[in-house]
Amino acid sequence: MPSLAVMAAAGKTSAPQHSISVMTYNILAQKYAQSGWHNYCRSRYLNWKYRKALLLQELETYDSDIICLQASDDVSALWLSSTVSFPPEVEVDVFSRELQPRLAERGYRGHYLARAYGENVQGPLEGVALFYRTSVFELLQQRSFTFSSADTNPPAPLLPPGLSSSDGEEDVEATPATADAIAADTAPATSATGSTAAATVAADSEADSDLEVWAATADGGVAAVRARAVEELGAIMALLKHRRTKRRVLAAVTHLFWNPAYPDVKAFQAAVLCGEMAAFLRQHAGGSGGGTVSGGHDGVSPGPAGPSDDVSVVLAGDFNSLCRKRVPDVFDPKIPRGRDGLVSGVYTLLTRGSLSPHHPDHPASRRRPGETSNPDFRGVELTTAGFKLASAYCLANGRDPPLTTRTATFAGCLDYIFVSPQHFDVTETLGMPYDMPYGAVRDPLSDVAFPPIPNEVFPSDHVSLVAMLRFKS
């Protein structure tokens, strides 16, 4: 596997005493691997038995202290943390029952959050998973939440029916009556009740209250679903204590909305996520000051907020957002002139701390055919609730990878490890399995020599990212 040789030729990425290693990886849920979207790949390489061997090899080789996985279904998460193969029909309770002892054998403790779907979704639920090495970290607090559980003001942007399916690879009807979320933790954590989410997200009979079906417009437009930032998505947060240095680390994993037509929803989700992280820290880390901010606990509404200054932050996942877009497309027909092109709303928000209502990805500015202005967001700046973050790859290399995902029709950088730069130096990053072009990459699909994945060598349609982070004095 080419990527394995770049950072970990000798095997494990052992972290020095004052360093930690972090990995993020969208491992491609098996039901999507065989959905027909990857017909450029031979079926034998899409087989779970074949893919899981490569995935496990990659995880074992990097052996990171923190592992953030996305698009992990019950089958994937179970096998990746054990030596036993489970049937595709495995349920979430099997995950909870079987994963904990297997993870203990491997030195990890972990938490899993499944997406919430409508009744007509077939196959195992997939979601996100957060693992950490128990010899390196002590768990202080943990919480999982869905974006639908977040109490935000203004409420989330509108979505038409059918767009709350995962990664656009299943035709899922959005039904308000079935916005249930399932969270399965591989190890018990102390209950933590935050301002907007429970310690773990479970099936909620009152889920209907999180959704409103908005009537069709007078001219016959389609009905819209107000899903509070897409009901099935969410994040896992864990407040950890580094055993050697006694430093506290907030580790979080997320997977933002897939649809490229809705960058405003993604930006809103990112703001909500930061607000939830800040509220989580205020409750459990004993700090209140993190700098001047213009948003409240939800990252949207006005009010004082701010994370604890002495807690290091690692936020990783598939953000489904390009750091930069330099080629116009149907979603953004006009790209600003200049070297940077269009920096996505999510990337702008997370790296600058706020997103102006004038940014084209802000809910107040983004328009789709037939849509009118969203008055709820006029003049409202989205914020990170005081977090100051930077991309680990950009800190280490001066830029983000031109692509972290490659299919037959798309290539781009969607995956990131964001860190608090005031707390960490990035000493190493896993090199990309392709030659980095010199200078700015205009179109990764044509400018980067890398084949569509998955294939014989790469088991997912994303590549993994790994960063070595050293605590600053």
N, C-alpha and C positions, 0 to 999 in steps of 0.2 A: 504494500500500500504506500504510494509515494509520499503522502503527507506524514506518515509515521517517521520518516527518516530525518525530518527537518529539525525537530526539537527534541525528539526522544529516541535517538538512534540506539542508545544503550538501554532503553527500556523505560522504566519509571521516571517521571518528572519530579524527582525528590526536591522538595522545597527546603531552602536553608531555614535556619532557626527563626528568622524574622520575616519569612516570606510564606505565601500561600499560593497554590495553583488553582485556577478556575477553568472549567470547561463548559461550553454551551454547545448543544447539538440538537437540531431538529432531525429526529431519526426516521421520520416518515412512517406513520401508522400503516400497518399492513393492509388494512382495508382500502387505503388510498393507493398503495403500491400496486395493487391488482385491480384498480378501478378503470383502467384503460387510458389514463392520462400519460402513462409512460410506455406507450407502445413502441418506442424506439429501442427499448431494452428487451433483450431476450427473456422469455418467461422464466427460464430456469434461474436467472439472476434476481428475479423478483420474488422467488419462493422464500418463505420466511425462514426455513431451515438454512438456506444459503446466506441470506442477509444477516441473520442473527449471529452467525459465526464471525462475520466481518465486524459487525457492530461491537460485539463483546471484545474482539481483539483490540479494537480502537480504544474502548474504555479502559481495558486492562493495561494497555501500553502507556497511556497518558497518566492513569492512576491519580487523577486530580483530587485535591482536597475538597473541592466543591464541584458538584456536577449538576448542571441544569439541562434537563431534557424537555423537548417539546414534541408534539404530535406522537406522544407515547400512548399506545393503547394498553389495555390490561395485559394482553399477551406479551407485548414488547417489554413493558416495565418488569413483569414477573421474570421473564427469561433473562433479561439483562442483569438481573440481580441474583441469579441462581444458576445452578447447573442442571436444572430439570426443565424439560420442555412441557408446556401446558397446552391443552387444546384451545382452538380459537374461540370456543364458547365460554371461556373462563369469565367469571363474574367478579365484580369489585370486591365482594366479601372474600373471595379466594385470594385476591391480591393482598388484602389485609392479613389474612390467616397465614399465607405462605411466604410473603415477602420479608416480614420482619426477621425470622431466623436466618434466612439466606443472606440478607444484608449484614446481619451481625457476624456471620462467618467471614464476610469480605471486609469487615471493618467499617461499614457505612451504616448510617441511620438515615432514613428518608421519609418524604411526605409526597403524596400524590393527590392531585386535584383533577377530577374528570370534568369534561364539559357537560353542560346541560343541553338536552336536545328535545325535539318533538317526538311524539310517539312513533312516527313512521321512519325513524332513522334505524337502519339495519347495521348489524355488526357490533363489535365491542366498542364501548366508549373510549375515546382517546382524550388526552389532556396534557398536563405538565407535571414534571416530577423534579424535586429538589433533594439531592443527596449530599451528605457531608461526612467526612471521616471523623469517627468518634475519638480517635487518638489525638486528633488535632484540635477539635472543637468540642465545647460543652454547650448543649442547647439550653438557652435561657427562656425563650418564649417562641411560639410559632403560631401563625394564623394563615388560613387560606380564605380567599373570598372571590366571589364573582363580581363582575362589574355591575350586574343588575342589583346587587345588594348594597351598592354604594349610594348614599343619600346625597345627591348632588343638586346644586342650584347654580345655573340653570340645569334642566334635565338634559338627557342625551339627545344628540341629533336624530332625526327621523331616518328610519330604514324601511325600504319596501319589503313585502313578504318574500321569504325564500332566501334572503341574504344572510341569515344567521347560521348557515351551515358552515362546516369547517373547510377552509382552504378552497372553497368553491368546487369541490370534487364530488359532492353529493347534492342532488336536487332535493333539498329539505324544505318543507313547508313550515313557515313560522307560525306557531299556534300559541296564543297566550296561556292556554290551559296547561301547557306542558313545559314550562320554564323551570324545571327542577335541576338542581346541581348536586353532584355527588362528590364527596371528598373522602379519600381513604388514606390514612396515615399509617406508615409502617412501624411507627413507634409512638407511644402516647406522649403528648406534650401538655404542659400546664395550660389549662383553659385561659384564654385571653379574650376578653370582650372589648372590642374597639368601638369607636364611635359609629362605625357604619357596617361592620361585618362581624360575624360570629367567629369563634375559635376555629371551627371547621364548618364547611358549608355542606349542609345536608339537604335532603329533599324537603321542600317547604310547601305546605298545602296552601299558603297564602301567596304563592308565586304570581298569581294572577294580578295582584296589586302592583307588581313591578312593570306591568305591561299595559299599554292602552292601544286599542285599535282605533286609528283615526280614520274618519269617513273619507270616502273618495271625493275628489274635487268636483265642482259643479260640471266641469266639462268632461267628466268621465275618466279622470286619471285613476291609477290604481290606488288601493287602500295602502296605508303606511302603518308600520308597527313602530311604536315608540318603545324600543327595547333599551333600557337604561345602559347604553354603551354596549349593546349586544349581549343578550342574556346568558349565553353559554360560555363566555370567556371569563378569565380571571387570572389570579396570581397566587403564588405561595411566598410567604415571608417567614424568615427565621432569624431571630436575634441570637447570635452565637458568641461564645467567649473563646478566644484563641488561648489554648492552654499554656503555651510557652511564654507569651508576652502579656497575657491577661487583657489584651485588646478586645473590644467588642466589635463585632461585624454584623451588619444587617445584610443578609443574603436574600435575594428575591429572584424568582423566575416568572416569566410571563410569555404569552403568545397573543399578539394583537390581531385585530380583525384582518381578514385576508384580502378583501375586495379593493383593488386599486382605484375604483371610482369613489371611494369613501375615505380619503385621507383625513377629513375633518373628524370622522368617528375615531380613527386611530389616535389623532392628537388629543381628542377628548379622553380616550381611554388612558393615554399616557399621563395626562394631568390627574385623572382620578387615582391612578396607581400611585403617583407620587404623594397625593394627599393621604391615601391610606397608609403608606409607609411612614409619613410624618406623624400621623395620629398614633400609629403603632409604637413608634419610638417615644413619643411624648408620654404614652401610658406606661411603657415598660423600661425605658432607658433613663428616665429621670432628668432629661434635659429639655430645655425649651428654646434655646437660642441657636439659630443656624444662619443668621444673616437677615438682611432686609428682604422682605417678599411683599408681593401685592396680591397674594391669594390666600384663602383660608385653608382649612384642613383638607378640603376636597380638591385643592389646586385650581379652583374655579372662582368661587365666591369670595368677596372681600373679607378681610379679617386677619388678625395676627396669627402667625404660624411659624414653624421652623423646627427642623430636626435637631437632635443633640449634636453638639460640635465634636464630641469625643467618640462617636460611633462611625467606623468606617463602613462604606456602602459598596456593595457589589450587586448590580442589577443586570441580569443576562436573559437572553431569549431571542425569539424570532419576532421582530417588531414589524415585519411586513412593510417596511418603509425604507426607501433609498436614502443614503446620506446625501447624494446629489444626483440630479437628473439633468443631463445635458442635451438630450435629444427630444424634441417635441413628440407628443403622441396624442391619442384620442382623449386622454384624461387631462393632459396639460398641453394644449396646442401652442401656447406661448411660453417660452423659456427665457428668463432674464439673460441678457448678454453678460459676458464675463466668464472668468475661469471657473467659478463655482456653480454656474447654472442655477437650477432651482434646488435649494436645500429643503428637504421635506419638513413638514410641520413637526413631526415627532422628533426628528434629529435636532431641529432648531430648539424646540422646547427643552429637551433633556440636556443639551450642551450649553445653552445660554440661560436657562432658568425661567424663560417666559416665552410666550408666543403672542405676538400682536394680533388684534382683530383684523389688521390689514393684510396679514399673511394669507396667500391663496389657499392654504390648508386649514385655516381657522374656520370653525363652524359659522362664523358671521360672514365669511367671504366666499366659501365654497358653494358653487351653484351647479346643479345638474339640469339637463333639459326639463322644462316644466316646473322647476322649483322656484319659489319666491324667497325673499330674504327671511332669515331666521331672526326675529326680533329678540329672542331670549339672549342672544350672544352679542348684541350690538354694544360695542364699547367694553366688552368683558375680556380681559387679558387672561389667557391660560398660564398657569405657573407650575413650577415643580415644588411648591410649598417650602421653598428654602433650600432644596438640595442643589448642590453644585456637582455636576457629573461631567465626565469626559469618556470618550471611547478609548478603551485600553489599547487597541490597535493603532489608533491615531496618535496617542501619546508616545507609543514606542517607535512607530515607523513614519510618523509625519502624515499619514493618510490611512483611511480604511481600505480594506481589500476591494478591488473592483467588483468582485462577485463572491458571494457565499452560497448561491444557488444557481443551478444551470439546468434548464430543460431544453426541449427542442425549439421553444419559442420565446424563452425569457432567460435573461441572466442579469444578476444584480446583487448588491450587498443588502441583505435584509436582516442579518444576524449580528448581534453586538454583545460585547461585555462592557457595560458602563461602570465606572468606578468613581469614587470621590478622590480627585487628584490631590487634595490637601492632605489625604491620609496615606496614599499609596504612590510608590514609584513602580512603573511597569518595566521590569528588567528583561523579560523575554516574551515573545509571542510565537505561537505555532505558525510556521511559514505556510503559505498557500501551495497547493499541489499544481501550480502552474507558474510560468515565468511572468513576473510582474512587468508590465509594459512601462517604458520610461515616460514620465510626465503624466498629465491628466488623461484618463480614459474617457473617451466620448461615449462610446457604445460598447459595453462589455460583451454583448452578444456577438459582435463582429470583431472587436479589437483584442479579445483575450483568447488565446489558443487553449481551449479546454472543452472537452466533449460533453454532451448531455449526460446527466447522471439521474438515477442510479445506472450502474453498469457492472461489469465483471469485477471491477476493483472497488468501486464506491457503492456502499449499500443504501444510500439515501440520496434524495435530490438536493440536499444541502451538505456542505462540508462542515466539519467541526472547527470550533475556535478554542484555543487554549492560551491563557495568559498567566505569567508568573508575576505576582504582586509582592512588593517588599514594603513593609510598614515603614513610614517615615518616622524619624526620631521626634 
